[in-house]
Amino acid sequence: MIIRPALFAALALTAAAAFTVPAIASSPAAPAASQPAATGAITKEQAIEMALKAHPGKVTKAYEDGHKGKQTWEVKIDGADGKKWKTYYEISTGALVDDKEDD
């Protein structure tokens, strides 16, 4: 039986894809924008998303700041509940450092 080169190449690519797709599919997914990265820095946008999940409302300010000895994203929110909130997320991990009602 003679296999044409183009057919052989197509079969080889199909077989290779069959073995590599499961490896890619089983690798951990990238964190969602609203979730902090497990070991990486978070963006200001991610900090804003997390803060709005905790306190729906309108963001009035978001900036880099130091809080409790850590580099944080400070997000200020005028909450839909009528309260003003300050949330602080550690930039390097995305961990919540502080969440308090602003006076």
C-alpha positions in Angstrom: 0.0 0.0 0.0 1.3 3.4 -1.0 0.5 6.4 1.2 0.8 9.8 -0.4 3.0 12.3 1.4 0.2 14.8 1.9 -2.1 12.1 3.4 0.7 10.9 5.6 1.4 14.4 6.8 -2.3 15.0 7.6 -2.5 11.7 9.5 0.6 12.5 11.5 -0.7 16.0 12.4 -4.0 14.5 13.5 -2.3 11.9 15.6 0.0 14.5 17.2 -3.0 16.8 18.0 -4.8 13.9 19.6 -2.0 13.4 22.0 -1.2 17.1 22.8 -4.8 18.4 23.3 -5.5 16.4 26.5 -2.2 17.7 28.0 -3.2 21.3 27.3 -6.7 20.8 28.5 -5.5 19.3 31.7 -3.1 22.1 32.5 -4.4 24.6 35.1 -6.5 27.4 33.7 -5.4 30.9 33.9 -7.1 32.8 36.8 -10.2 34.7 36.0 -9.9 38.4 36.0 -12.0 38.6 39.2 -9.8 36.1 41.0 -6.4 36.9 42.4 -3.5 35.2 40.8 -2.2 32.4 43.1 1.4 33.4 42.9 1.4 36.5 40.8 0.7 40.2 41.0 -2.8 41.5 40.4 -3.7 44.5 38.3 -5.6 47.5 39.4 -8.5 46.3 37.3 -8.6 43.0 39.1 -8.5 44.7 42.5 -11.4 46.9 41.4 -13.4 43.9 40.3 -12.9 42.1 43.6 -13.8 45.2 45.6 -17.0 45.7 43.6 -18.0 42.1 44.2 -17.6 42.8 48.0 -19.2 46.2 47.9 -21.4 46.9 44.8 -21.4 50.6 44.0 -19.3 53.2 42.2 -15.5 53.3 42.4 -14.3 56.8 43.3 -10.6 56.1 43.4 -8.2 53.2 42.9 -4.4 53.6 43.3 -1.3 51.9 44.6 -0.6 52.5 48.3 1.1 51.0 51.3 -1.1 49.5 54.0 -0.2 47.4 57.0 3.4 47.1 55.8 2.4 45.7 52.3 2.2 47.2 48.9 -1.5 47.3 48.1 -4.2 48.5 45.7 -6.5 50.8 47.6 -10.0 50.9 46.1 -12.5 53.5 47.4 -16.2 52.8 46.7 -19.4 54.7 47.2 -21.5 51.6 48.0 -25.0 51.0 46.8 -25.8 50.4 50.5 -25.1 54.2 51.1 -21.8 53.5 52.8 -18.3 54.5 51.7 -15.8 51.6 51.6 -12.0 51.3 51.4 -10.6 47.9 50.4 -6.9 47.0 50.2 -5.6 44.1 48.2 -1.9 43.0 48.3 -0.5 43.6 44.8 1.9 40.7 44.9 -0.7 38.0 45.9 -4.2 39.5 45.5 -4.9 38.8 49.2 -7.3 41.0 51.0 -5.3 43.1 53.5 -8.1 45.3 54.9 -11.7 46.1 54.2 -13.3 48.9 56.1 -16.0 51.5 56.1 -14.6 54.9 55.3 -15.6 57.8 57.5 
